[in-house]
Amino acid sequence: MHLPWRQKQQASEECTPSLPSEQRGLGARWSATKDAFKTHVATAQANTKYTLQRYNANVKDCLRAKASEECTPSLPSEQRGLGARWSATKDAFKTHVATAQANTKYTLQRYNDSVKDRLRAKAYQLGSRPVAYLVLSGFFLALRYFRRLRTAEWVTPDILQRKRWVRGVVTSVGDADNFRLYHTPGFGWRWPLKFRRQTIHVRIAGVDAPEGSHFGRQAQPYAVEALAWLKDAIEGRIVYCQLVRRDQYSRIVSVVTLSPPFFPGWLITGRSLALEMIRAGTGLTYEQAGAEYGKYGKDEFLRAEAESRVARRGMWKHGTVGETPAQYKRRYAQSGTDIEAQVQGTAKVEKENSKEGGLRRILKRLWS
């Protein structure tokens, strides 16, 4: 059967009309251009990735070598220009700081030289006037060497560092290894002592005596006899003390010597009080941390202790000592009562230092 519409459909499917030649040429050129663009993009991406990898490797190498100033990674031209300007600014700032420091140093040197010149001129003027020179020299010597140290608070770290020697009168003996010293730096200080209550609490260095009954503690054997011996030896007498350090009870640990019998103490050194105590059997050699023995040394102290033990003097009358003072204090320190004793001792020292005699109060009222 002849169907006209069927023939038209077949003809449209089988026979596609051909495009003009101009359109076919444009399509070929567009395909070639697109392929070239893709190739260019891929090449640019590969180059960029390679450049970044090299830059990162260069930065890592610079960081490992810690040579950031000497080894600079390759940067674009703009960044290199900024880096050069920053380096120039930094160098200029360093130069400015160095110049300012040099100027400051020079100014200080000139100022010090000027001060020294003025002091030399003043010294020359004083030298040309002997009376003024002697008066000023005497004034400064009096301030340095003839000023009375009233209490332990007046003993400064500078005095302890120089281990200064002081002369004084023992006003009282509180325990078998410490006493109260009234400092007498010159003539006229000794009388009357009863109106002068402010004294220095001195701990005898190098010796450890039996402990008495303080703060509710039981006294050690031979503590009463050791205290009586020390009172008889130094109470009311002149002694010389080399101030060494301050202990936990605010006492001044001192190397103490007795006054020589015929010559002044500043000319000849007297006998060591600590050695005399050890020879008499009223104390043992102090061997704890911070021990001071003066010019004699620890060996001399141990030798004197051995002689006293052999002769059975004082606390060695039975041949041995049951509990040494160091063991006694260690036992109470472990029980916690030693801290309370330190607090009470410090409070007692502050209370005694704050006391003033009647004559001093009257003079202060008249002066004010």
C-alpha positions as CSV (number, residue, x, y, z in Angstrom):
1,M,0.0,0.0,0.0
2,H,1.4,3.3,-1.0
3,L,1.7,5.7,1.9
4,P,3.0,9.2,1.0
5,W,3.7,10.3,4.6
6,R,5.8,7.2,5.3
7,Q,8.1,8.0,2.4
8,K,8.6,11.6,3.7
9,Q,9.6,10.3,7.2
10,Q,12.1,7.8,5.7
11,A,13.5,10.5,3.5
12,S,14.0,12.8,6.5
13,E,15.8,10.1,8.6
14,E,18.1,8.8,6.0
15,C,19.0,11.9,4.2
16,T,20.3,14.8,6.4
17,P,20.9,18.0,4.6
18,S,24.6,19.0,4.5
19,L,25.7,22.2,6.3
20,P,27.3,24.9,4.3
21,S,31.1,24.8,3.9
22,E,31.6,28.1,5.9
23,Q,29.9,26.7,9.0
24,R,31.9,23.5,8.9
25,G,35.1,25.5,8.9
26,L,34.1,27.5,11.9
27,G,33.4,24.4,13.9
28,A,36.8,22.9,13.2
29,R,38.6,26.1,14.2
30,W,36.6,26.3,17.5
31,S,37.5,22.7,18.4
32,A,41.2,23.4,17.8
33,T,41.1,26.6,19.8
34,K,39.3,24.8,22.7
35,D,41.9,22.1,22.8
36,A,44.8,24.6,22.7
37,F,43.2,26.5,25.6
38,K,42.8,23.3,27.7
39,T,46.5,22.5,27.1
40,H,47.6,26.0,28.1
41,V,45.5,25.9,31.3
42,A,47.0,22.5,32.3
43,T,50.6,23.7,31.6
44,A,50.0,26.9,33.7
45,Q,48.6,24.8,36.6
46,A,51.6,22.5,36.4
47,N,54.1,25.4,36.4
48,T,52.3,27.1,39.3
49,K,52.3,23.9,41.4
50,Y,56.0,23.4,40.7
51,T,56.8,27.0,41.6
52,L,55.0,26.6,44.9
53,Q,56.8,23.4,45.7
54,R,60.1,25.0,45.1
55,Y,59.2,28.1,47.2
56,N,58.0,25.9,50.1
57,A,61.2,23.8,49.9
58,N,63.3,27.0,49.9
59,V,61.5,28.4,53.0
60,K,62.0,25.1,54.8
61,D,65.7,25.1,54.0
62,C,66.0,28.6,55.3
63,L,64.2,27.8,58.6
64,R,66.4,24.7,59.1
65,A,69.5,26.7,58.6
66,K,68.3,29.6,60.8
67,A,69.6,32.0,58.3
68,S,66.5,34.0,57.5
69,E,68.6,37.1,57.0
70,E,71.2,35.5,54.7
71,C,69.0,33.1,52.8
72,T,65.9,34.9,51.4
73,P,63.4,32.8,49.4
74,S,62.7,33.9,45.9
75,L,59.7,36.3,46.0
76,P,58.0,38.3,43.4
77,S,59.6,41.6,42.5
78,E,57.1,43.7,44.6
79,Q,57.7,41.6,47.7
80,R,61.5,41.7,47.2
81,G,61.3,45.5,47.0
82,L,59.3,45.6,50.3
83,G,61.9,43.3,51.9
84,A,64.8,45.6,50.8
85,R,63.0,48.7,52.2
86,W,62.4,46.9,55.5
87,S,66.0,45.8,55.8
88,A,67.1,49.4,55.1
89,T,64.7,50.7,57.8
90,K,65.9,48.1,60.3
91,D,69.5,49.0,59.7
92,A,68.8,52.7,60.1
93,F,67.0,52.0,63.4
94,K,69.9,50.0,64.7
95,T,72.3,52.7,63.7
96,H,70.1,55.3,65.5
97,V,70.0,53.2,68.7
98,A,73.7,52.6,68.7
99,T,74.3,56.3,68.3
100,A,71.9,57.2,71.1
101,Q,73.6,54.6,73.4
102,A,77.1,56.0,72.6
103,N,75.9,59.6,73.3
104,T,74.3,58.5,76.6
105,K,77.5,56.7,77.7
106,Y,79.6,59.7,76.8
107,T,77.3,62.1,78.7
108,L,77.5,59.9,81.8
109,Q,81.2,59.7,81.6
110,R,81.4,63.5,81.3
111,Y,79.0,63.9,84.3
112,N,81.1,61.4,86.4
113,D,84.3,63.2,85.5
114,S,82.7,66.5,86.5
115,V,81.5,65.1,89.8
116,K,85.0,63.8,90.5
117,D,86.6,67.1,89.7
118,R,84.2,68.9,92.0
119,L,85.0,66.4,94.8
120,R,88.7,66.8,94.3
121,A,88.3,70.6,94.4
122,K,86.3,70.3,97.7
123,A,88.9,68.0,99.1
124,Y,91.7,70.5,98.2
125,Q,89.7,73.3,99.8
126,L,89.3,71.2,103.0
127,G,93.0,70.3,102.9
128,S,93.8,74.0,102.8
129,R,91.7,74.4,106.0
130,P,92.9,71.9,108.5
131,V,90.3,72.8,111.2
132,A,87.3,72.1,108.9
133,Y,89.0,68.9,107.7
134,L,89.5,67.6,111.2
135,V,86.0,68.5,112.3
136,L,84.4,66.7,109.3
137,S,86.7,63.7,109.6
138,G,85.9,63.4,113.3
139,F,82.2,63.7,112.6
140,F,82.2,60.9,110.0
141,L,84.4,58.7,112.2
142,A,82.0,59.2,115.1
143,L,79.1,58.2,112.9
144,R,80.8,55.1,111.7
145,Y,82.7,53.8,114.7
146,F,81.4,55.6,117.8
147,R,77.7,55.4,117.3
148,R,76.1,53.1,119.9
149,L,74.2,50.1,118.6
150,R,71.2,50.1,120.9
151,T,69.5,46.8,120.0
152,A,69.9,43.9,117.6
153,E,67.7,45.9,115.1
154,W,70.5,48.5,114.8
155,V,72.9,45.8,113.6
156,T,72.6,46.3,109.8
157,P,73.6,43.7,107.1
158,D,76.6,45.9,106.3
159,I,77.9,45.5,109.8
160,L,77.4,41.7,109.7
161,Q,79.1,41.5,106.4
162,R,82.2,43.3,107.7
163,K,82.1,41.2,110.9
164,R,82.6,44.3,113.0
165,W,84.1,44.1,116.5
166,V,82.2,45.9,119.3
167,R,83.0,46.5,122.9
168,G,80.3,46.4,125.6
169,V,79.3,45.5,129.1
170,V,77.2,42.4,129.9
171,T,74.1,43.5,131.7
172,S,72.4,40.1,132.1
173,V,72.8,36.4,131.2
174,G,69.6,34.8,130.0
175,D,70.8,31.3,129.3
176,A,74.0,29.3,129.4
177,D,75.0,30.4,125.9
178,N,73.6,33.9,125.4
179,F,73.6,37.2,127.2
180,R,72.6,40.9,126.9
181,L,75.3,43.4,125.8
182,Y,75.2,47.1,126.3
183,H,77.4,48.6,123.6
184,T,79.9,51.1,124.8
185,P,81.7,52.5,121.7
186,G,83.6,55.2,123.7
187,F,84.1,56.8,127.0
188,G,81.2,57.8,129.2
189,W,78.8,55.1,128.1
190,R,79.0,52.7,131.0
191,W,77.5,54.6,133.9
192,P,74.7,54.4,135.0
193,L,73.6,51.2,133.2
194,K,70.4,50.9,135.1
195,F,68.9,53.8,133.1
196,R,69.9,52.2,129.7
197,R,67.7,49.2,129.1
198,Q,68.2,48.9,125.3
199,T,70.8,46.1,124.8
200,I,71.9,43.6,122.1
201,H,70.9,40.0,122.5
202,V,74.1,38.0,121.8
203,R,74.3,34.3,121.1
204,I,77.8,32.9,121.8
205,A,79.2,31.3,118.6
206,G,80.9,27.9,118.5
207,V,79.4,26.5,121.7
208,D,76.2,24.7,122.6
209,A,75.3,24.8,126.3
210,P,72.6,22.7,128.2
211,E,69.1,24.1,127.7
212,G,67.2,25.5,130.6
213,S,63.5,25.2,131.3
214,H,61.9,27.6,128.8
215,F,58.4,27.7,127.3
216,G,57.2,24.8,129.4
217,R,60.1,22.5,128.6
218,Q,62.1,20.5,131.1
219,A,65.6,21.7,131.7
220,Q,68.6,19.5,130.7
221,P,71.0,18.1,133.3
222,Y,73.7,20.6,134.4
223,A,71.8,23.6,132.9
224,V,71.7,25.4,136.2
225,E,75.4,25.0,136.9
226,A,76.3,26.1,133.4
227,L,74.2,29.2,133.8
228,A,75.8,30.1,137.1
229,W,79.3,29.6,135.7
230,L,78.6,32.0,132.8
231,K,77.1,34.6,135.1
232,D,80.1,34.5,137.3
233,A,82.4,34.8,134.3
234,I,81.0,37.7,132.4
235,E,78.0,39.4,134.1
236,G,78.8,43.1,134.7
237,R,82.2,42.8,132.8
238,I,83.5,44.1,129.6
239,V,83.6,41.7,126.6
240,Y,84.5,42.1,122.9
241,C,82.1,40.6,120.3
242,Q,82.7,40.0,116.6
243,L,79.2,40.3,115.1
244,V,78.7,37.4,112.6
245,R,75.1,36.8,111.7
246,R,71.5,36.9,112.9
247,D,69.8,33.7,114.0
248,Q,66.1,32.6,113.9
249,Y,65.4,34.1,117.4
250,S,66.6,37.6,116.2
251,R,69.8,37.2,118.3
252,I,73.2,38.3,117.0
253,V,75.6,35.3,116.8
254,S,79.0,36.6,117.9
255,V,82.5,35.4,118.5
256,V,83.1,36.6,122.1
257,T,86.4,37.2,123.8
258,L,87.1,38.3,127.3
259,S,88.9,41.5,128.2
260,P,92.6,41.1,128.5
261,P,94.0,41.7,132.0
262,F,96.7,44.3,131.4
263,F,96.2,45.7,127.9
264,P,93.2,47.2,126.0
265,G,91.1,44.8,124.0
266,W,91.7,46.7,120.7
267,L,95.4,46.1,121.1
268,I,95.5,42.5,122.2
269,T,92.8,39.8,121.8
270,G,91.6,38.2,125.0
271,R,90.7,34.6,125.7
272,S,87.8,33.0,123.7
273,L,84.7,32.7,125.9
274,A,83.4,29.7,124.0
275,L,86.7,27.8,124.5
276,E,86.7,28.6,128.2
277,M,83.1,27.3,128.5
278,I,84.1,24.0,126.7
279,R,87.2,23.6,128.8
280,A,85.1,24.1,132.0
281,G,82.6,21.5,130.8
282,T,79.7,23.9,130.6
283,G,79.1,23.4,126.9
284,L,79.8,21.3,123.8
285,T,81.2,22.3,120.4
286,Y,78.4,23.6,118.2
287,E,78.6,21.6,114.9
288,Q,75.3,22.6,113.2
289,A,75.0,24.6,110.0
290,G,76.4,28.1,110.1
291,A,78.8,27.4,113.0
292,E,81.5,30.1,113.6
293,Y,84.7,29.5,115.6
294,G,86.7,32.6,114.9
295,K,90.4,32.5,114.4
296,Y,90.8,29.2,116.4
297,G,88.9,26.8,114.1
298,K,86.8,23.8,114.7
299,D,89.7,21.5,115.5
300,E,90.8,23.6,118.5
301,F,87.2,23.4,119.9
302,L,87.0,19.7,119.5
303,R,90.5,19.3,121.2
304,A,89.3,21.4,124.2
305,E,86.1,19.2,124.4
306,A,88.2,16.0,124.4
307,E,90.4,17.4,127.2
308,S,87.3,18.3,129.2
309,R,85.8,14.8,128.7
310,V,89.0,13.1,129.8
311,A,89.3,15.3,132.9
312,R,85.5,14.8,133.6
313,R,84.8,18.5,134.2
314,G,81.3,19.9,134.5
315,M,78.8,18.0,132.5
316,W,81.3,15.3,131.8
317,K,81.6,14.2,135.5
318,H,79.9,10.8,134.7
319,G,82.1,10.3,131.5
320,T,79.2,10.7,129.0
321,V,76.3,13.0,128.2
322,G,72.9,11.5,127.9
323,E,71.4,13.9,125.5
324,T,73.3,16.7,123.8
325,P,71.7,20.2,123.4
326,A,71.4,19.6,119.7
327,Q,69.5,16.4,120.2
328,Y,67.3,18.1,122.8
329,K,66.4,20.9,120.5
330,R,65.8,18.5,117.6
331,R,63.4,16.4,119.7
332,Y,61.3,19.5,120.6
333,A,61.5,20.7,117.0
334,Q,59.9,17.5,115.8
335,S,57.1,17.8,118.4
336,G,56.3,21.4,117.1
337,T,57.0,23.3,120.2
338,D,60.2,24.8,118.8
339,I,58.1,27.1,116.4
340,E,56.1,28.4,119.3
341,A,59.4,29.1,121.2
342,Q,60.7,31.1,118.2
343,V,57.5,33.2,118.1
344,Q,57.5,33.8,121.8
345,G,61.2,34.6,121.8
346,T,60.9,37.1,118.9
347,A,57.9,38.8,120.6
348,K,59.9,39.1,123.8
349,V,62.8,40.7,122.0
350,E,60.6,43.2,120.3
351,K,58.9,44.0,123.6
352,E,62.3,44.6,125.4
353,N,63.6,46.6,122.5
354,S,60.6,48.9,122.7
355,K,61.2,49.7,126.4
356,E,62.6,53.1,127.2
357,G,64.0,54.3,130.4
358,G,62.5,57.1,132.5
359,L,65.3,59.5,131.7
360,R,64.9,58.9,128.0
361,R,61.1,59.6,128.2
362,I,61.7,62.8,130.1
363,L,64.3,64.0,127.6
364,K,61.9,63.2,124.7
365,R,59.1,65.1,126.3
366,L,61.4,68.2,126.9
367,W,62.7,68.0,123.3
368,S,59.2,67.8,121.8
